[in-house]
């Protein structure tokens, strides 16, 4: 009897080890969900927009869309973990309608770009996007996982303002909220420590989140706002979930960006 129980325990242990091993190997396929397909020409989606490209420090050439505007403050948009720049076109359209130039970047592996996404790779992508814009006032807009990208970028290339949409405190905390039965923190290779990084940033920061977000718990976004060292504005969108259209181009979100741009201009 004891031998049978021991053998059963070993089988269970072996299954658990195999599953954890598979999670370790394939975890980035669960984190990054790019739409890899090519995107249409920028001008067919956004009036006046043009296709642009830039090359990262490790030699990856990335396509992006740039929408010009008459305002002096440009918005650099770093998307979340899914889709591509086509899915953020409504945001660019809304901001451009208010005169703000917008750069919709796509990470490596997204929107027809070569390469595979990793935390380090996305950082290099964001650095290349910032360099492309040159010496102009810039707001970094980070959507969800993009908040991790732009907060790291901010440490090396400080922006004039920062907008974090549905940010998590760090990727492990967000993962643990969605997979409470898994040892997420010790397994993760990509970390994106948003709260730790904003604590060292002294730039005007706006945190926008949905009160009904079930993917990134609202308390994590509020914790990011509390951690920020600079002047912080917290914007709650009542009843909005993580992928609610109001958090794409809704009035609360657009006003948060345009109000920040107005403060920077002053």
N, C-alpha and C positions, 0 to 999 in steps of 0.2 A: 504493500500500500504506500509506504513511505517513498519507495523507489519510483512508483508511478507518479506520485505528486511532484517529486523532484524533477522527473523528466518533463512533466507538463509545465512546470515553472520555467525550465530551461527553454522549452519551445516558445513560450510566451515572451521570454526575455529576448530570444533570437529574433522573433518577429518585430518586437519594439525596436531593437537595434537596427534591423534592416530598414524599417520605416523612417527612423530618424536619419539614417544614412542617406536615404533617397531624398528626404527633405533638405539635407545639407547640400547635396549635389544639385538638386533642381530648384532650390529656393528662389533664384532670380526669375525663373519662369512664373512663379506665383506673385512676385513683387511687381515686375514690369510687364505690362500688358499693352504693348505698342500696336497701333495700326500701322503695319509696315508698308502698306501699299502706297504707290505714288499719289501725290496730291495734284489737283488741277492748277493751272497757272493762276498766280495771285490775283491778277487783274480781272479774271472771270468770276471771282468770288467777292472781292472787296474793291470798290471803286477807287481808282488811283493807286492801288497797291502794286508792288513790283516784287518779283522773285530776286532774292539775293543769296549769297553764299559766303562762307568763311571757313577757314581751316584751323583745326585745333592744334595744340602743341604736339600731340602724338600723331598728327598727319591725317586726321579724319576730316573730309570735306563735307560740310553740313549745309543743307538747303534751309531757307527760312523765308518769311514774308515780311516786307517792310511797308507800312502804311504811313505816308507823310502827313504832316499837319502843321498848322501855323503857330501852335504854342511852342515855347522854348523847352518844355520838359517832355522827354521821351519815356514811354513805358516799355520796359523789357519784360515780356511775359514768358515765364517758365511753367509749363503745364504740369499736370499730375502724372500718375503712373500709366494712364491708359489713353488711347486715341492718338491724335496727332494735331498739327496746327489747324487743320480744317475744322476741327471741333471747337476751336477757340475763336473762330472767325466772328461770331456774334459779339464777343467781348471787344475785339479790335474795332468792329464797325461802330459800336456804341461809343467807344473812347474817341475814335477818329471824328465822329459826328460832333464832338465837343472840342475839336481842334487839337487833340493830343496825338503826336506821332507814336506809332506802335511797332515794335519788333516782335513778331511771333516766331520764336525759335522752336526748333524740333531737336530732340536729343538724338544721339546715335541710335540707329535701329528703328527710329520713328519716322513716319512720313516719307518713306523712300530713301532715307539716309542709311549709309553703310554702318556696320559695327553692331556691337551688342552692349546694352546698357549695364552699367555698374555705377556705384556711388562715385568712384574716382573719375570714371569716364564722363558722367553728367557734369561734374565740376569743370572738367576741361572744356566741355561744350559751352557752359555758361561763361567761362572766361573768354572764349573766342567770340561769343556773341557781344559781350561788353566791349571788347576791343574793337569790334566792327563799328560800334556806335561812335567811337572817338570821344573827344572832349566836349561832351554836352551834359546838361543836367539830366539825371535818370532816376526814375522810380523802378525798383525791382518789384515785380508782381509774381509771387509764388503760389501756385495752386496746390494745396495738399502736399504731396511729395515734393512738388516744386518749391515749397517753403524751405525744405531741407537744402535744396540746391542754392537758392538765393541767399540764405543766411550764411552759408559757407562762402559764397562769392563776396558777400558784404564784408567779411573779415579781411579779405585781401584787396578788394576794390570797393570801398564804401560808396553806397548810393546817396542820393540826395533825399530819398524817402523809400520806405519799404511797406509793401502791402502783402500780408500773409492771409490767404484765403483757406479756411479750414485746416489750420496747421495742427500737427500732432507734436507732443513734447519730444518724442524721438520715435523712430520707426518701430523699435521693439515694443514700446508701450501701445502703439496702435495695433500691432500684430497680436499682442497678448489680449487686447480687448476683443478682437475678432476670433481668436483661436485660444480660448482660455485653457484648453486641455493640453496644449503643447508647450514645451520649454522654449519659447520663442527667443528670449534674450540670449541664452548661451549659444543658440544655433545660428543667429544672424551674422552675416558677414558685412552687410551694408547697414549703417547705423543712423545717419541723418539726425544728429543731436540738436534739434531746433532750439529748444528752451535754453540749453547751455550756450548756444551761440548768440542768441539775442541778448543774453545777459551781458555780453561784452560789446554790444553795438549801441552807440549813442547817436542814432539817427531817428527822425520822426517815423513812427511805426503805426500802422493800422492793422488790426486783426479783425477779419470778417468771418463769421461762422454761422451755420444753421443750427437753430435750437433743437431740431429733430434729427440731427445727424447721428446715424447708427454705425457709420464706418469709422469716423474719427469722433470719439465722444466729445461733446461740447466742453466738458470740463478740461480736456487737454488743450483746447484752443484758448480757453480762459487762463490756463496755467502759463501758456506761452506769453500772453499779454502781461501777466503779473511778473514774469521773469525779465521782460524787456527793460533795458537800462535807459533808453531814450524816452522822449515824450510818446505816450501810447494813447491811441483811440481804439475802443472796443465797439464793434458793430455786430449786434445779434440780429439775425433775420428770423423772425418768428415762424415756426412750423416748417422750416426748410430742411430737407435732407441733404446728404452729401452731394448728390447729383441733381439737385433741384435747379431749374432754369434760372431762378432768382439769384443763384450763386454763380451763374455764368455771365448774364448781362442784365440782371435785375436792377431796379432803381437804387436800392440800398448799396449794392456793390459799386455801381458806376459812380454814384455820388461820393463814396469813400475815396475812390481814386482821384476824381476831379477836385474834390476838396483838398486833398493832400497836395496835388499839383498847384493849386491856387496858393497854398501856404508857402510852398517852395518858391514860387514866383515873387512873393512879397519879400 
